[in-house]
Amino acid sequence: MSEPNGGTFDVVILGGGSGGYAAALRAAQLDLTVALIEKDKLGGTCLHRGCIPTKALLHAGEVADQTRESEQFGVKAELIGVDMAGVNAYKNGVVSRLFKGLTGLIGGSKNITVVNGAGRLVGPDTVEVDGKRYTGRNVILATGSYSRTIPGLEVDGQRVITSEHALELDRVPASAIVLGGGVIGVEFASAWKSFGVDVTVVEALPRLVAAEDEESSKALERAFRKRGIAFKVGKPFEKVEHTDSGVKVTIAGGEVLEAELLLVAVGRGPTTANLGYEEQGVRLDRGFVLTDERLRTGVGNIFAVGDIVPGLQLAHRGFQQGIFVAEEIAGRNPAVIDENGIPRVTYSDPELASVGLTEAKAKEKYGADKVKTYNYNLGGNGKSQILKTTGFVKLVRVEDGPVVGVHMVGARVGELIGEAQLIFNWEAYPAEVAQLVHAHPTQGEALGEAHLALAGKPLHAHA
C-alpha cells in the first residue's frame, strides 16, 4: 500500500527510531493510517548504534571480567584474550535479530506504509521525500539525535572517534582517553577496561555522571579507582594533537594525556537542522523542538517525540512519548508523562539506576528540613554477597510523605528499577512498601529493607 484513501494519512511520522516506530505501531493498533518515513534503518540510534550494541559490548566485558576473576568463586579459568571480531559478531547478531523482529512487526501491519528516504517538513501537514509528498492529518517529528563534538575538535573516525565509531572497532586499543564522564563516557570506559584497555575519563564538571545523585557519583568514582580506571573531573578539554602512536590531549591546567584513541562522548544533539522545521513555524531552542506537556509544537497538528524534545535522551522515554502521541491523536486523552518518573540506568560496572529526584533536587523543591534520606548498604544483602558486589539503595522522601527518589548502585541494580519506578510513580509511602514481601535471596530485598528502615522498623540495619 503506498497511499491510504484519498492520499492523506491519519499520521505522517518523520523518523523510525524508538519514538517514531512506537507511535506507528500504537497508531496502527488504533486503526489509524500511518506513513513512517526513515532515511536509514528502522529502529534508529538505539537499536543500531546506541543502547543495544553498547550493552552487548558491556556484557562481553562482564564475561571477560568474570573469567579473569573466576578463581575467587572456586572456578579455575584463564582469559586468553578478547577477540573483537567475535565480540562484534555477537553484538551484530543481537542487533540483527531485533531488527528482523521489528521490521516483521511493522511490515505485518496493513495500516503502516514505510517510506525509505530522507524526509523534510514542507508544510504544516506535509513531509516531502525524494520529490514525493506525504500528507497527514497529523505529523509527528521524531528525527532523533547525533553524537555531539566540541567546536574546533575534529572527529576523524580513526584516532578521534565517537561512540558510533567505537562500536565498530576491529581491535582492542592499548589505551584510550574518554572525553565526557556522562552515561555514554562511563559505559565505554567500563567496557574497555574490562577488555584490558588503559582508560582515562576527562570530565569538565566536578564529578562523573553529574546528573545523578551525588552519592551515586561518589560510589562510581570509588569503584572506578578500584578497577584502575583513571578520571579527571573539573578539567575542561583544551586541545588534541596527533602523535606517531595516537593522540595527545591537553586539559585545563596544561596537563597532557596521551593514548591511542580519543573517544568524544560529550552528549547527543538534536537532529533538526535543515529539515524545514523552523520554516513551518516550529519553535526551536538550541536545536531542540519546544512542545507543551502534550507534546504539541503549537503549529497545526504537529507533535514531537524523543531526543529532539528537551529532557532525558533515553530510548524508553521516546518510546513512551510515541505511544502517548498516538493515543492523543486517536482521542484517548492519555495521562501526561511525568519526566521525573522516567527510570535512568547507567550500565557500567557497577551499574547505577535511579528514578525521581536526587537529594539536592528534593531539598530544593520541598525545603532541606522536609527531606529525609536513608541509605541501605548492599553489604547486608545476601544476593549481593553472593555476587561479590558493593553499593547501596538510597531513598529520598518528604517528611511524613511519599518516597520522591530512589538511587541504587551495584551489580544488576538496573533490574530493580521497575519496582523503584512504581514506588515513585504511585507516590508510595515507606510503610506501604515495607509491608510487601520481597523474595529471598534477591537484591530486590534491599529495596524492601530500605523501606522497612525508613518506616521505622529496620531489621538488618540501624534506623
LODOGU-823156 format. One record per residue (C-alpha): residue number from 1; residue in three letters; x, y, z. Coordinates in steps of 0.02 Angstrom, whole numbers. Layout:
// residues N
resi,resn,east,north,up
NUM,ala,X,Y,Z
...
***
This chain:
// residues 463
resi,resn,east,north,up
1,met,0,0,0
2,ser,76,167,-49
3,glu,-67,284,-5
4,pro,-223,270,102
5,asn,-395,327,46
6,gly,-381,490,-49
7,gly,-193,506,-20
8,thr,-199,581,156
9,phe,-135,480,303
10,asp,-202,498,478
11,val,-22,512,538
12,val,141,551,449
13,ile,294,511,556
14,leu,466,580,514
15,gly,592,461,592
16,gly,585,274,626
17,gly,681,264,791
18,ser,609,218,961
19,gly,485,363,966
20,gly,434,352,783
21,tyr,407,164,770
22,ala,315,157,938
23,ala,198,293,877
24,ala,172,199,714
25,leu,132,33,797
26,arg,12,109,925
27,ala,-74,217,794
28,ala,-97,64,683
29,gln,-172,-31,829
30,leu,-296,113,849
31,asp,-344,92,665
32,leu,-257,248,603
33,thr,-165,250,435
34,val,20,288,453
35,ala,164,340,340
36,leu,328,301,431
37,ile,474,390,349
38,glu,653,334,387
39,lys,813,377,292
40,asp,915,234,368
41,lys,857,77,459
42,leu,701,60,566
43,gly,748,57,750
44,gly,858,211,743
45,thr,1009,251,850
46,cys,956,145,1000
47,leu,945,-18,905
48,his,1087,4,782
49,arg,1215,124,859
50,gly,1164,151,1041
51,cys,1077,56,1181
52,ile,1077,-120,1111
53,pro,1254,-135,1039
54,thr,1335,-43,1186
55,lys,1250,-157,1312
56,ala,1307,-309,1212
57,leu,1484,-239,1221
58,leu,1467,-213,1408
59,his,1405,-392,1432
60,ala,1553,-460,1334
61,gly,1663,-357,1452
62,glu,1573,-430,1601
63,val,1609,-606,1537
64,ala,1793,-559,1518
65,asp,1798,-495,1698
66,gln,1710,-649,1764
67,thr,1835,-760,1675
68,arg,1981,-658,1741
69,glu,1913,-662,1919
70,ser,1836,-836,1919
71,glu,1956,-911,2046
72,gln,1877,-811,2188
73,phe,1721,-918,2158
74,gly,1821,-1079,2156
75,val,1816,-1094,1966
76,lys,1982,-1107,1875
77,ala,1979,-1021,1706
78,glu,2102,-924,1602
79,leu,2067,-770,1496
80,ile,2169,-798,1339
81,gly,2113,-636,1258
82,val,1971,-535,1183
83,asp,1931,-571,1000
84,met,1848,-412,936
85,ala,1789,-499,778
86,gly,1697,-623,888
87,val,1631,-486,1003
88,asn,1567,-388,853
89,ala,1486,-544,777
90,tyr,1394,-574,942
91,lys,1343,-391,956
92,asn,1286,-379,775
93,gly,1190,-542,793
94,val,1087,-469,936
95,val,1052,-311,835
96,ser,1008,-412,679
97,arg,882,-522,768
98,leu,796,-374,849
99,phe,795,-278,684
100,lys,718,-427,594
101,gly,583,-438,728
102,leu,544,-252,717
103,thr,535,-247,526
104,gly,422,-400,529
105,leu,308,-318,656
106,ile,293,-157,558
107,gly,285,-243,389
108,gly,144,-352,453
109,ser,29,-203,486
110,lys,-91,-159,347
111,asn,-105,17,418
112,ile,81,63,407
113,thr,168,119,248
114,val,357,125,268
115,val,442,258,162
116,asn,631,242,141
117,gly,716,408,114
118,ala,763,574,191
119,gly,607,674,232
120,arg,584,861,252
121,leu,439,957,326
122,val,369,1066,185
123,gly,201,1113,258
124,pro,107,1103,423
125,asp,36,935,365
126,thr,160,879,232
127,val,328,790,225
128,glu,423,775,61
129,val,535,626,21
130,asp,633,623,-143
131,gly,510,740,-227
132,lys,356,645,-169
133,arg,240,723,-40
134,tyr,153,633,103
135,thr,9,724,184
136,gly,-55,686,358
137,arg,-197,748,466
138,asn,-63,739,600
139,val,127,746,588
140,ile,249,676,717
141,leu,429,738,715
142,ala,544,600,780
143,thr,712,632,698
144,gly,820,583,846
145,ser,997,638,890
146,tyr,1179,633,838
147,ser,1344,622,932
148,arg,1398,797,981
149,thr,1575,859,974
150,ile,1663,1015,1040
151,pro,1687,1163,923
152,gly,1860,1152,847
153,leu,1879,967,891
154,glu,1883,870,728
155,val,1821,690,730
156,asp,1919,590,601
157,gly,1844,418,638
158,gln,2018,344,662
159,arg,2105,420,812
160,val,1970,542,867
161,ile,1807,445,867
162,thr,1626,449,925
163,ser,1526,308,1004
164,glu,1468,253,830
165,his,1650,225,778
166,ala,1691,144,945
167,leu,1558,11,915
168,glu,1641,-39,751
169,leu,1821,-53,812
170,asp,1904,-210,745
171,arg,2036,-213,882
172,val,2058,-183,1067
173,pro,2157,-20,1084
174,ala,2301,-19,1207
175,ser,2244,145,1282
176,ala,2103,270,1266
177,ile,2051,441,1330
178,val,1863,463,1350
179,leu,1808,644,1337
180,gly,1648,656,1439
181,gly,1602,573,1603
182,gly,1415,558,1573
183,val,1322,396,1538
184,ile,1400,359,1367
185,gly,1576,400,1425
186,val,1574,294,1583
187,glu,1492,147,1494
188,phe,1629,142,1361
189,ala,1764,168,1493
190,ser,1693,22,1591
191,ala,1680,-95,1441
192,trp,1854,-51,1377
193,lys,1933,-77,1548
194,ser,1853,-250,1552
195,phe,1937,-285,1384
196,gly,2106,-233,1456
197,val,2118,-55,1390
198,asp,2210,79,1491
199,val,2071,208,1508
200,thr,2064,389,1569
201,val,1900,486,1578
202,val,1906,676,1564
203,glu,1753,773,1628
204,ala,1731,963,1638
205,leu,1601,951,1776
206,pro,1652,918,1958
207,arg,1601,734,1957
208,leu,1563,585,1847
209,val,1380,558,1796
210,ala,1343,730,1866
211,ala,1155,716,1830
212,glu,1142,576,1959
213,asp,1131,593,2149
214,glu,1299,647,2221
215,glu,1317,488,2325
216,ser,1294,382,2168
217,ser,1431,482,2080
218,lys,1549,457,2227
219,ala,1514,270,2232
220,leu,1551,253,2046
221,glu,1711,354,2064
222,arg,1767,240,2208
223,ala,1730,86,2103
224,phe,1824,157,1952
225,arg,1976,194,2061
226,lys,1972,15,2124
227,arg,1958,-51,1946
228,gly,2103,57,1888
229,ile,2001,173,1777
230,ala,2082,345,1789
231,phe,1973,501,1782
232,lys,1999,688,1787
233,val,1848,789,1844
234,gly,1829,978,1840
235,lys,1951,976,1694
236,pro,1885,1053,1532
237,phe,1963,996,1367
238,glu,2081,1119,1282
239,lys,2155,1036,1127
240,val,2204,873,1042
241,glu,2355,839,933
242,his,2402,685,832
243,thr,2560,591,876
244,asp,2653,447,793
245,ser,2560,322,902
246,gly,2392,407,934
247,val,2337,570,1014
248,lys,2398,697,1140
249,val,2260,784,1236
250,thr,2283,945,1336
251,ile,2160,982,1475
252,ala,2135,1129,1594
253,gly,2292,1175,1690
254,gly,2403,1122,1545
255,glu,2401,937,1593
256,val,2440,824,1445
257,leu,2373,648,1421
258,glu,2425,527,1283
259,ala,2333,375,1215
260,glu,2298,276,1058
261,leu,2121,344,1040
262,leu,2013,489,1096
263,leu,1828,447,1114
264,val,1720,603,1109
265,ala,1568,568,1221
266,val,1504,742,1264
267,gly,1321,704,1239
268,arg,1198,699,1095
269,gly,1124,842,997
270,pro,950,850,917
271,thr,939,809,731
272,thr,832,956,674
273,ala,942,1061,559
274,asn,889,1085,377
275,leu,730,983,396
276,gly,609,1128,369
277,tyr,551,1139,548
278,glu,583,1324,577
279,glu,516,1372,405
280,gln,348,1298,457
281,gly,348,1395,620
282,val,405,1255,736
283,arg,498,1337,881
284,leu,674,1277,919
285,asp,788,1311,1067
286,arg,971,1263,1038
287,gly,906,1143,906
288,phe,777,1059,1019
289,val,593,1064,971
290,leu,487,1153,1102
291,thr,322,1071,1146
292,asp,188,1083,1278
293,glu,160,941,1403
294,arg,52,851,1274
295,leu,198,856,1151
296,arg,112,978,1032
297,thr,225,1103,944
298,gly,90,1236,929
299,val,93,1226,738
300,gly,-60,1140,665
301,asn,-66,958,717
302,ile,123,938,726
303,phe,191,840,875
304,ala,370,799,925
305,val,440,649,1022
306,gly,606,577,1079
307,asp,780,652,1083
308,ile,729,812,991
309,val,616,861,1138
310,pro,710,942,1285
311,gly,735,818,1429
312,leu,811,647,1457
313,gln,878,573,1295
314,leu,825,394,1328
315,ala,751,268,1208
316,his,615,216,1330
317,arg,562,398,1350
318,gly,544,417,1162
319,phe,452,251,1153
320,gln,326,305,1285
321,gln,305,477,1204
322,gly,268,392,1038
323,ile,130,289,1118
324,phe,65,444,1207
325,val,51,546,1046
326,ala,-33,405,950
327,glu,-164,392,1088
328,glu,-182,582,1093
329,ile,-215,585,905
330,ala,-342,444,924
331,gly,-435,546,1057
332,arg,-390,431,1202
333,asn,-333,577,1313
334,pro,-183,486,1390
335,ala,-107,541,1555
336,val,38,664,1538
337,ile,209,582,1559
338,asp,299,636,1719
339,glu,480,664,1668
340,asn,540,633,1846
341,gly,455,463,1841
342,ile,562,400,1696
343,pro,692,274,1757
344,arg,876,302,1719
345,val,1009,166,1709
346,thr,1197,178,1678
347,tyr,1261,5,1630
348,ser,1439,24,1692
349,asp,1520,-90,1820
350,pro,1445,-57,1945
351,glu,1276,-10,1874
352,leu,1185,148,1927
353,ala,995,156,1925
354,ser,880,295,1982
355,val,706,369,1970
356,gly,632,528,2041
357,leu,725,670,2125
358,thr,904,675,2186
359,glu,928,726,2368
360,ala,984,900,2310
361,lys,833,924,2195
362,ala,713,863,2330
363,lys,783,988,2456
364,glu,769,1125,2325
365,lys,587,1081,2293
366,tyr,524,1040,2468
367,gly,649,1126,2584
368,ala,801,1047,2668
369,asp,710,1022,2833
370,lys,569,924,2748
371,val,677,795,2659
372,lys,733,632,2740
373,thr,852,506,2663
374,tyr,902,328,2703
375,asn,1050,233,2632
376,tyr,1043,43,2640
377,asn,1214,-36,2609
378,leu,1213,-191,2497
379,gly,1339,-268,2618
380,gly,1187,-327,2716
381,asn,1106,-410,2565
382,gly,1132,-597,2540
383,lys,1124,-598,2349
384,ser,1245,-452,2340
385,gln,1367,-551,2447
386,ile,1347,-700,2328
387,leu,1382,-587,2179
388,lys,1526,-503,2273
389,thr,1456,-332,2232
390,thr,1453,-174,2338
391,gly,1339,-24,2331
392,phe,1179,40,2408
393,val,996,82,2392
394,lys,964,264,2438
395,leu,787,327,2469
396,val,735,509,2468
397,arg,568,551,2547
398,val,467,701,2602
399,glu,442,702,2790
400,asp,277,612,2830
401,gly,255,595,2642
402,pro,296,482,2495
403,val,463,423,2426
404,val,516,550,2294
405,gly,682,474,2240
406,val,765,303,2230
407,his,951,290,2189
408,met,1044,125,2175
409,val,1223,72,2142
410,gly,1284,-108,2122
411,ala,1285,-257,2005
412,arg,1118,-284,1914
413,val,1027,-140,2001
414,gly,958,-91,1830
415,glu,843,-242,1851
416,leu,773,-167,2012
417,ile,719,-4,1933
418,gly,548,-74,1883
419,glu,491,-85,2064
420,ala,575,80,2106
421,gln,480,172,1969
422,leu,315,102,2033
423,ile,359,163,2208
424,phe,393,338,2140
425,asn,253,349,2013
426,trp,121,281,2133
427,glu,181,401,2268
428,ala,208,259,2391
429,tyr,245,289,2574
430,pro,386,189,2655
431,ala,262,93,2764
432,glu,165,37,2609
433,val,320,-37,2527
434,ala,382,-110,2692
435,gln,230,-224,2703
436,leu,267,-303,2533
437,val,356,-471,2533
438,his,521,-474,2437
439,ala,592,-642,2381
440,his,747,-707,2469
441,pro,888,-707,2421
442,thr,872,-568,2292
443,gln,943,-394,2276
444,gly,763,-336,2272
445,glu,761,-369,2458
446,ala,874,-217,2478
447,leu,730,-108,2417
448,gly,615,-190,2545
449,glu,742,-173,2687
450,ala,773,10,2646
451,his,587,47,2656
452,leu,572,-53,2817
453,ala,708,55,2892
454,leu,629,216,2829
455,ala,462,158,2901
456,gly,547,146,3071
457,lys,566,-43,3084
458,pro,739,-91,3021
459,leu,783,-275,3032
460,his,962,-283,2972
461,ala,1016,-102,2992
462,his,1008,43,3110
463,ala,870,170,3080
***
